[in-house]
Amino acid sequence: MTNERTTGWKRILLRSVGFGMGIGLGLGLVGLCLAWYINRPKAWRSEMLTANKPEITAGVGSDNAVHVHYAYGLTNHTGREFTMPSTYSGALFRKSPEGDSLVKLDSATWDTSLRIPPGQTVTVAFNVDYPLADYNTTSTEINAGGDSKGLISFLTQRMNETNGLVFLDYVDNFRIELPRNWTLGR
């Protein structure tokens, strides 16, 4: 009789341990699948925000750099407000004319406090500095003659080095194509 009781407890204990291990393994697999789903690579969405024809203004600064101001009207096609990300959460790139490879514009800045309401268009200015030393020229050479011909020539060369701009928002995975049909402002 004690032998039967001992065997009964062993059987219950083994079943309980097996059941617990099965539940643990199942929950572990569900957790792994959920972690993969949350962290899987997400596709870039380019239809959420679109840009219209920009206006460019530029000038030579006292820091021996040409400061270019690209002003694009960005339209929000989402159902929620879009906030321009910080320079840690977003980046401005230029498209290479040789293909669609992207080159990050490290000097690019923009107003990170801008918010674009759903269905609205807001002008966003991207400021890019081109240090003249990187192009073996000086502000004296660009300003020679007292007119803007040197600056226009410099800008034309920079514009020919790009096939448009792209803004990437790393948080929301938005890709904003900024068209190349530039108009030079004042």
N, C-alpha and C positions, 0 to 999 in steps of 0.2 A: 504494500500500500504506500509506503514512503517513496518507493522507487517510482510509482506512477505519478505521485505529486511532484517529485523532482523533475521527471521527464516533462510534465505539464508546464512547469515554470520555465524550463529551458526552452521549450517550444514557443511559449509566449514571449520570452525575452528575445529569442532569435527573430521572431516575426516583427516585434517592435523595432529592433535595431534595423532590420531590412527595410521596414516601412519608412523609418526616419531617414535612412540613407537615400532611399528613392525620392522622397520629398525634397531633401537637400540638393540632390543632383538635379532634379527637375527645376527647382528655383534657381540654381546656379546657371543652368542653361538659358532660362528665361532672362536672367540678369545679363548674361553675355550677349544675347541677341538684342536686348534693349540698348545696351551700351554701344554695340556696333551700329544700330539704327540711328541713335542720336549723334554719333561721331562720324558717320559715313561722309564721304566727300559729297558736297552739294553743288549742283550745277549753277553757273553764273546766270543771273537773270538780267537780260538787257532790255526787256520791254517795260519794266516798271518805271523807269525814269528816262526821259528823252530830252535832247538838247536841240535848241534852234540855232540859227546862224549867229555866230559871235561877232563881237567888235573887239579890236585889239588897240590898246594904247601902249606906248613905250617911251622910255627916256633913259638917258645916261645919268647914273648917279655919281655922287662924289666918291663912292667906294670902288670906282673903276669897274662897274658892272652895268649891263643893260637890263633894266627892269621892265618886263613885259607883263601886261595886265590883260588876260583873256576873260572877257565877260560873256557868259552863256546864260540864256534863259533855260532853266531846267523845269520840265513839266512832270508833276507827280501823277502817275496813273494808278497808284495803289489806293486802297481804302483807308489808309492811315497816314498820319503825318510822318514826313521823312526829315531827319535831322542830319546835317552834314557831319560826317565823322571827323574825329581828330586825325592828326597826321600819323598816329600809331594805328588807327583803325581803317585808314584809307590811304590811297596813293594816286598821284597823277602820273601818267605814262605818256610818252610819245610813241606813235607807231612808226616803225622804220619804213622808209620808202622801198627798200628791197623786198619787203614781205610784210607779214603781219606780226613780226616780233615786236615786243614792247620793251622800251627803255625807260626806266624810272627817272623822273625829274626830281632829284633829291632836294632842290632848292624851292620846290613848289609849296605855296601856302594858300590858305583859303579861310573864310570866316566859318569857324566851327560852331558858331551859335545860330546860324541860319536854319530855319525850319521851313519846309515846303508843305503846306496843307494839301490834303487830297484834292486832286483835280485842278490844282493851281499851278501857275508858272512863276518862278522867282528867279531873278538874275543873280547868278553866283559868279564871283570874280576869282579866278585862279591867277596868282602872282608867281612868276617864274623869273629868277635872276640868272643871267648869263655872264659869268665873270669874264672880262675881256682878256685876261691873261691866258685863259683856256683856249683862246682863238688867236693868240699871238698878235694882239692889237691893243691899242690904248684909247682912252677917251679923247685924247688930242687928235688922233687919226680919224676917229669917227666924226668928231665935230669940226674937222678941217673945212674951211670955206665958209663957215658960219651959217650953213643951211642944214637941212635935214637929209641931204643926199647920202651922207655916210651912214647915218642911222638906218635909213630905208634899205641901203645896200646890205648892211649887216643883218637886218631883219629878214630880208628876202632870202639870204643864204641860210639862215636858221629855219625858215619856213620850208625851204626846199629839202631840208634834212628830215622832214617829218611828213607823214601821211595822215595826220590827224592826231587827236589826243584821246585818251581813254582814262576814265576815272573808275577806280575799283574800291568798293566799300566791302572790306573784309568781314564785317559783322553780319550784314544782311545778304552778302553775296550778290550785290548789285554791280553790274557793269554798265557804265554810262558812256556811250559812244559820243564823243565831242567832235562834230564835223570840221573838216578842213576848209570850208568855204568862208575864209576869214575876210573881214573888212577892216582896213587900217583906219583907226580913228585919229583924233588929234594927239 
